[in-house]
Amino acid sequence: MTQAFDVFKERLVNANADQIKDLIQQIERSRENGDITETERDNLKDIANRNLDAIGDSAFGRLDQE
């Protein structure tokens, strides 16, 4: 995994729902710029979804439904 993936993963683990939404936007931009792979993006979205489920916040819905 890339260093960018590790940074995003660490940020997602400690994020609240609003921060997760912002991080996902950053992750999408990083994917578009080639900083992370498609697989890394998918893994990060899975982590984000698990975190949203764990904190019980459905304000944004599941990120894989976008």
N, C-alpha and C positions, 0 to 999 in steps of 0.2 A: 504494500500500500504506500501511497505517496505521503509526503509530509503534510500536504494540504488536507488529505483525508484525515490524518491523525488530529490535526488542529480542529477541523469541523466536528469530528467525533467527540473530542473532549468538551467542546463548547455545547454540543447538543445534550450531553449527559447532565449538565447542570442548568439547563435552560428552562424558563417557564414558557407558557404557550405563545406569548407574544414574541419572545426571543426565538423560539423555534420557527415561527413564520418568517422572521427576518433572515434567519440562518438558511432556510430552504431557498429563499430568493438568492442569497449569496452562493449557495451550492449550485444552483442552476446556472448562474453567471460563470462560475468556475468551470462547469462542464462545457459550456459554450466556448470558453476560452482555451479549453484543452488542458486545464490545470489538474483535473481529475478525470478518471475514466467513467464510462457509463456504468460499469459494475460498482465502482465506488459510490457514484451518485445513488444508485439503487440501494446499496447497503446503508448509506446515510439516511435515506428516506425511511427505510425500515426502522432504524434506530429512532428517528423522529416520531414515527407512528407509535412505537412502543412507549416512548416517553409521554406522548399525549394521552395514551390509554392509561398509563400509570398515574398520571396526575388528574385523570378524570376530566380532562378538558376536551370537549367536542366542539369548541367554538369554530374551529377551522375545518372540522371533518377530517377524514383520513386523507393523508397527502397523496396516496396512490389513486385517489379518485379525481385528481385534477386533470 
